[in-house]
């Protein structure tokens, strides 16, 4: 159970299908790509999601479908790379 004086930290994750796990997904989107706060996060319309996903190693010709979800994390570094256990149920 978390102490009440600790603020939860959240990131917006993306998981392309099919087979995102083969390319290291799901991954947290970078801070500059995300709007909102807390658990109400969204991808900014000015962010080129396809370009970023392809740069992260997912094949462009396969990138059609994806799932976005908010994930609570232990900590976030200065580039908005989340740390902690992402896949805990």
C-alpha positions as protocol buffer text, in pm:
chain_id: "A"
residue {
  index: 1
  type: UNK
  ca { x: 0 y: 0 z: 0 }
}
residue {
  index: 2
  type: UNK
  ca { x: 135 y: 341 z: -94 }
}
residue {
  index: 3
  type: UNK
  ca { x: 183 y: 621 z: 151 }
}
residue {
  index: 4
  type: UNK
  ca { x: -53 y: 913 z: 94 }
}
residue {
  index: 5
  type: UNK
  ca { x: 235 y: 1162 z: 60 }
}
residue {
  index: 6
  type: UNK
  ca { x: 372 y: 984 z: -248 }
}
residue {
  index: 7
  type: UNK
  ca { x: 228 y: 1098 z: -579 }
}
residue {
  index: 8
  type: UNK
  ca { x: 165 y: 828 z: -838 }
}
residue {
  index: 9
  type: UNK
  ca { x: 346 y: 863 z: -1170 }
}
residue {
  index: 10
  type: UNK
  ca { x: 194 y: 752 z: -1499 }
}
residue {
  index: 11
  type: UNK
  ca { x: 310 y: 709 z: -1857 }
}
residue {
  index: 12
  type: UNK
  ca { x: 124 y: 643 z: -2179 }
}
residue {
  index: 13
  type: UNK
  ca { x: 227 y: 308 z: -2325 }
}
residue {
  index: 14
  type: UNK
  ca { x: 191 y: 187 z: -2683 }
}
residue {
  index: 15
  type: UNK
  ca { x: 174 y: -174 z: -2797 }
}
residue {
  index: 16
  type: UNK
  ca { x: 157 y: -222 z: -3175 }
}
residue {
  index: 17
  type: UNK
  ca { x: 1 y: -540 z: -3313 }
}
residue {
  index: 18
  type: UNK
  ca { x: 81 y: -786 z: -3444 }
}
residue {
  index: 19
  type: UNK
  ca { x: 391 y: -893 z: -3255 }
}
residue {
  index: 20
  type: UNK
  ca { x: 498 y: -576 z: -3083 }
}
residue {
  index: 21
  type: UNK
  ca { x: 674 y: -781 z: -2817 }
}
residue {
  index: 22
  type: UNK
  ca { x: 923 y: -903 z: -3080 }
}
residue {
  index: 23
  type: UNK
  ca { x: 1042 y: -543 z: -3121 }
}
residue {
  index: 24
  type: UNK
  ca { x: 1054 y: -454 z: -2752 }
}
residue {
  index: 25
  type: UNK
  ca { x: 702 y: -317 z: -2710 }
}
residue {
  index: 26
  type: UNK
  ca { x: 505 y: -210 z: -2514 }
}
residue {
  index: 27
  type: UNK
  ca { x: 705 y: 109 z: -2463 }
}
residue {
  index: 28
  type: UNK
  ca { x: 633 y: 438 z: -2293 }
}
residue {
  index: 29
  type: UNK
  ca { x: 579 y: 726 z: -2532 }
}
residue {
  index: 30
  type: UNK
  ca { x: 818 y: 1019 z: -2483 }
}
residue {
  index: 31
  type: UNK
  ca { x: 709 y: 1311 z: -2264 }
}
residue {
  index: 32
  type: UNK
  ca { x: 689 y: 1555 z: -2558 }
}
residue {
  index: 33
  type: UNK
  ca { x: 436 y: 1325 z: -2731 }
}
residue {
  index: 34
  type: UNK
  ca { x: 186 y: 1311 z: -2447 }
}
residue {
  index: 35
  type: UNK
  ca { x: -75 y: 1553 z: -2318 }
}
residue {
  index: 36
  type: UNK
  ca { x: -294 y: 1534 z: -2012 }
}
residue {
  index: 37
  type: UNK
  ca { x: -210 y: 1444 z: -1657 }
}
residue {
  index: 38
  type: UNK
  ca { x: -249 y: 1159 z: -1411 }
}
residue {
  index: 39
  type: UNK
  ca { x: -438 y: 873 z: -1570 }
}
residue {
  index: 40
  type: UNK
  ca { x: -599 y: 1098 z: -1835 }
}
residue {
  index: 41
  type: UNK
  ca { x: -320 y: 1088 z: -2096 }
}
residue {
  index: 42
  type: UNK
  ca { x: -339 y: 1114 z: -2474 }
}
residue {
  index: 43
  type: UNK
  ca { x: -109 y: 1140 z: -2777 }
}
residue {
  index: 44
  type: UNK
  ca { x: -70 y: 1498 z: -2898 }
}
residue {
  index: 45
  type: UNK
  ca { x: -195 y: 1552 z: -3254 }
}
residue {
  index: 46
  type: UNK
  ca { x: 136 y: 1722 z: -3341 }
}
residue {
  index: 47
  type: UNK
  ca { x: 333 y: 1404 z: -3263 }
}
residue {
  index: 48
  type: UNK
  ca { x: 419 y: 1169 z: -3552 }
}
residue {
  index: 49
  type: UNK
  ca { x: 334 y: 837 z: -3387 }
}
residue {
  index: 50
  type: UNK
  ca { x: 421 y: 627 z: -3693 }
}
residue {
  index: 51
  type: UNK
  ca { x: 764 y: 787 z: -3729 }
}
residue {
  index: 52
  type: UNK
  ca { x: 843 y: 726 z: -3360 }
}
residue {
  index: 53
  type: UNK
  ca { x: 723 y: 364 z: -3357 }
}
residue {
  index: 54
  type: UNK
  ca { x: 930 y: 288 z: -3669 }
}
residue {
  index: 55
  type: UNK
  ca { x: 1234 y: 464 z: -3517 }
}
residue {
  index: 56
  type: UNK
  ca { x: 1189 y: 238 z: -3212 }
}
residue {
  index: 57
  type: UNK
  ca { x: 1225 y: -69 z: -3435 }
}
residue {
  index: 58
  type: UNK
  ca { x: 873 y: -171 z: -3540 }
}
residue {
  index: 59
  type: UNK
  ca { x: 841 y: -239 z: -3918 }
}
residue {
  index: 60
  type: UNK
  ca { x: 660 y: 47 z: -4091 }
}
residue {
  index: 61
  type: UNK
  ca { x: 475 y: -185 z: -4329 }
}
residue {
  index: 62
  type: UNK
  ca { x: 321 y: -369 z: -4031 }
}
residue {
  index: 63
  type: UNK
  ca { x: 221 y: -62 z: -3829 }
}
residue {
  index: 64
  type: UNK
  ca { x: -157 y: -37 z: -3860 }
}
residue {
  index: 65
  type: UNK
  ca { x: -305 y: -131 z: -3526 }
}
residue {
  index: 66
  type: UNK
  ca { x: -195 y: -52 z: -3174 }
}
residue {
  index: 67
  type: UNK
  ca { x: -318 y: -34 z: -2820 }
}
residue {
  index: 68
  type: UNK
  ca { x: -259 y: 266 z: -2591 }
}
residue {
  index: 69
  type: UNK
  ca { x: -282 y: 230 z: -2217 }
}
residue {
  index: 70
  type: UNK
  ca { x: -183 y: 423 z: -1907 }
}
residue {
  index: 71
  type: UNK
  ca { x: 67 y: 253 z: -1680 }
}
residue {
  index: 72
  type: UNK
  ca { x: 164 y: 348 z: -1327 }
}
residue {
  index: 73
  type: UNK
  ca { x: 543 y: 344 z: -1286 }
}
residue {
  index: 74
  type: UNK
  ca { x: 792 y: 362 z: -1002 }
}
residue {
  index: 75
  type: UNK
  ca { x: 990 y: 653 z: -1145 }
}
residue {
  index: 76
  type: UNK
  ca { x: 1038 y: 858 z: -1462 }
}
residue {
  index: 77
  type: UNK
  ca { x: 1375 y: 987 z: -1583 }
}
residue {
  index: 78
  type: UNK
  ca { x: 1438 y: 1319 z: -1756 }
}
residue {
  index: 79
  type: UNK
  ca { x: 1360 y: 1180 z: -2104 }
}
residue {
  index: 80
  type: UNK
  ca { x: 1033 y: 1027 z: -1980 }
}
residue {
  index: 81
  type: UNK
  ca { x: 1164 y: 675 z: -1996 }
}
residue {
  index: 82
  type: UNK
  ca { x: 970 y: 497 z: -1730 }
}
residue {
  index: 83
  type: UNK
  ca { x: 1142 y: 263 z: -1490 }
}
residue {
  index: 84
  type: UNK
  ca { x: 989 y: -17 z: -1292 }
}
residue {
  index: 85
  type: UNK
  ca { x: 779 y: -320 z: -1362 }
}
residue {
  index: 86
  type: UNK
  ca { x: 546 y: -244 z: -1655 }
}
residue {
  index: 87
  type: UNK
  ca { x: 374 y: -575 z: -1696 }
}
residue {
  index: 88
  type: UNK
  ca { x: 272 y: -654 z: -1340 }
}
residue {
  index: 89
  type: UNK
  ca { x: -90 y: -760 z: -1320 }
}
